């Protein structure tokens, strides 16, 4: 069962909304889905620096989960520098911070696992390269279209 959550994009004039799609019965924990969806929306330009996110309680109520679930997702995003949180202004999208070590060992491990999984499913090197380039282009083109 999926739940779609609509977030009002407060820094844009007019009625602009961003949707989060949460799979309530999937194997990925809900807090991880929230975190991943917000990262994806930022990467594609659907959420921009300064955009406000719902409060922990608001989002938890909309999804129908314990506020600690949303708090864990927001905490991860804050620790990663993706969002800023303070008591007066709530949670908002942070400006992307260029990092020297953004492509660190954790990134390499995750990428290597995905590459290994593709290999074990019989995907050729060329097919994998083509597919990854397509995904990269999808993100960057969406981002440019949103700018």
C-alpha positions, 0 to 999 in steps of 0.5 A: 500500500502506497501513501502519497503526501503532498508538501506545499512548496512555500517559497514558490508563488501560486500552488506548487506542491511536492509529493512524497510516495511512501510504501507502507508495506515495503521492505524499506523502513518508512524513515529511509523512504522519507529521507530518500524521497526528500533527497530525490526531490532536492536533486531534481529541483522539485525542492530548492534551498530555503523551501520549508518542510512540514513539521515533524508532527504534521508529516507524521500525522499525514503519513499516519506514523509515529513522530519519531519515524519522521524525526529519525528521517529529518535527523539523518537529513540534518546530519548529512547537511541536506536540511537545516532545523531550528525551533523558530523556522522549522525544517527547511532545505539547505543550500547544497554544500560542496564537499571534498569527500562527497564520493567517499567510501560509503558512496563507493560501497553502495555503488559497488553493491549495485554494480555487483547486483547488476553483474549477478543478474547478467547485465553486461558492462556496456548495458550497465554504463548506458543505464547509469548514464541515462539515470545520471542524465535524468537527474541532471536534466530534471534539475536544469528544467526546474531551475 
